[in-house]
């Protein structure tokens, strides 16, 4: 059985035979802090691992947290295949504002420069004219528009 220590979290990983020892067998109250949403989203917990949550000795599997994806200067073929130029348009002057994604959004910037900083520990992303960006559903962030933006966008 492999045991990984990641910051203050202790994570048990299944052995080659897929036998999983309950995590509380490895932990004492002083070494078993609560697993917080922030620690998961800041990627202190590896993908597909089993963790102990607070006083609950049961194990649960965590899914990978989606990051902002930026495709820098995609080809015309890429954009046409996605149908980008038939999507709705949105524009915004230089500004700074909070935003929460209730669904996944993909967009293609026709102009502008933006830094989007998630509020949950995910990596920030800076992108601009000619970039294709996908924002994951459920992410809250701050948009910092340094140059006015015009974009094609699609929520799905």
Secondary structure, DSSP 8 states (H G I E B T S, - for coil): -EEEEETTEEEEE--TT-----GGGT--GGG-----HHHHHTT-S-TT-EEEETTEEEEEE-------EEETT--HHHHHHHTGGGSEEEEE-SEEEEEE-SS-EEEEEEEEEEEEEESSS---EEEETT-EEEE-TT-EEEEEEEEEEEEEEEE-
